[in-house]
Amino acid sequence: MTQTPNIPPVIESDESNYRDTGVPSTVAIAGHPLHPALITFPIGLLVSLAATDIAYWLLGDLFWARASFWLIAAGLLTGLVAAITGLLDFIRIRRVRRHTAGWAHMYANVTALVLTAINLGLRLGDPAENIVFTGLILSVVVATLLGISGWYGGELVYRHKIAVIGYGDSDQP
């Protein structure tokens, strides 16, 4: 006697939302969108910034303050480059603006960049002076905003098929 595999049911009401092949990014090289590749830098740098600020707070070693300064400077610079590519898609692709996820993604990222610029400004004279607690709080808030923004960015790509190239009806495997 053979067992039937446990196959989850198809949810018909959701299926109609995913029938199209998606909208490609307007900022791409050879069909590959640049925004998803560029965001890895500011995310990695600014989340690491929160970690180095915490290390400075706990250890008091100036190494961590200097590391934080360079992470925030590089995070802001790469964040601005990633923001430009994201903003171009936001402006050029109507589907992004039609969804709450598009607006939430943009607002979270703009807020994160503004707070990062403020955080960098606080550290310009002395990288250690404003880490505890103002810089540390700003760093943790920015890392949290990037997590929220990433969630909404995933919504845009995986749920609303933005910056993807899908299969046409005749090309489906």
N, C-alpha and C positions, 0 to 999 in steps of 0.2 A: 504494500500500500504506500503510495507516494503522498507526501505532504504538499499542500499548496503554499507557496511563499506568502508571507504576510505583506501585502502590497497596500500602501496607504491609499485612501480614496482620493479621487480628483475633486477639487473644489471648483465647481463650474463658475461660481460668481466671480472668483478671482482670475480665472483663466482669460477672460476677455481683456483684462488690463495688460496682458503680456503678449498679445498676438503680433504686434508690430516688431520690426527688426531693430529698433532703437535709433538714436540720433548720434552721429559721430561728433567728436569734438571739433571745434573750429580752429584750435591751436594744436596741430599735430605735425609730425614728421613721418612720411611714408605711412599714413593712416594710424600711427601710434600717438595717442593723446599725451601731451607734455605735462599737464597739470598733475596727474597721478604720480608721475615719476619725480616731479619737483617737490611735492609736498613731503616726501620722506626726509628731506634735509631739515626744514624748520621743525617738524614734529620731533625728530630725534634730538636735535640741538636744544629745543626749548623744554622738552620733558627731562632731558639730562640736566638742564639748568636748575630745575626744581630739586633734583637729587644733589647737585653740588652745593646749592644754597643750604640744604638740610645738613650736608656734611660740614659746611663751615659753621653752622649754628651749633652742632654737636661737638666738633673738634677744635674750633677756633684757629685752625691752621690757615694762614693767608694763601697757601696754594689753592685752596678751594674757592676763595674769593676771586683770585686771578682767573681760575678756570671758569667760574661763573660769568665773569666779565666777557671773556672771549666767546663763550657759548651764547650769551645773549646778543652780542654784536653779530655773530655769524647767523644766529637764528632769525634776527630781524632782517638782515640782508637777504637771506634765502627765502624768508617768508614773503618779502615784498615781491621777489621774482615769481614765486608760486602764486601770489595774489593777482598779479597782472594776468597770468594765463587763465586763472579761474574767473576773473572779472570779464575777460574777453568772451569766454563761453557764456557767462551769465548774461551779458549784453546781447550776444548774437543768437542764442538758442532760447526761443520763446518758451519751450517746455520747462526749462529751469525756473523761469520766473512764474510759471503757472502753479508751481507746487510750493507748499509751505516749507518743505525740506530745502529748497533752493535759497529761500530768504533766510531761514535759520542758519544754514551753512555759511552764507555770506556774512550775516551779522555776527556770528560767533567768531569768524576769522578776523573781521575788521576790529572787533573788540579786543581779540587776543593781540593783534599787531599794535594797536594803540597802547594797551597796557604794557607790552614789551618795550615800546619806545619810551614810555614814562619810566619803566624800570631801568632801562639803559641810561637815561638822563640822570637818574638818582645816583648812578655809580660812576659817572664820568670823572669827577675829581678824585675820589677814593673808592676803589672797587669794593672795599669791605664796610665802609661807613654805614650804608643804609640797607645792608642785607638783613640784619635782624632788627625788626620783624617786617618792615615794610616790603623790602625786596623779596623776602621769602614768601610772604602772603601773595604778592603779585605773581611770583613764579608758579605757585601752586594753583592759583586761579587760572593762569594762562594754560597750564598743563590740563586742567579740568575742561576748560573751554575747547581745547584741541581735541579732547576725547569726544565731547558733545558734537563738535563740528564734523569729526570723522564719522560719527554715526549718521549724521544727515547727508554727508557726502556719499556714504554707502547706500543710503536710501535713493539718492539720485541715480547712481550707477546701476544698482541691482534691482530696484523696484521700478524706477521710471525709465530705465534704459537710456541714460544720457551719457555721452562719451563712449558709446560702445558701437560696434558694428556687428549686427546679428546676421543670421542666415535668412535668406529669402525663402519663400515657400518651396521653390524647386530645389534649393540647396540643402535642405534639412537632412541630417544624417539618418 
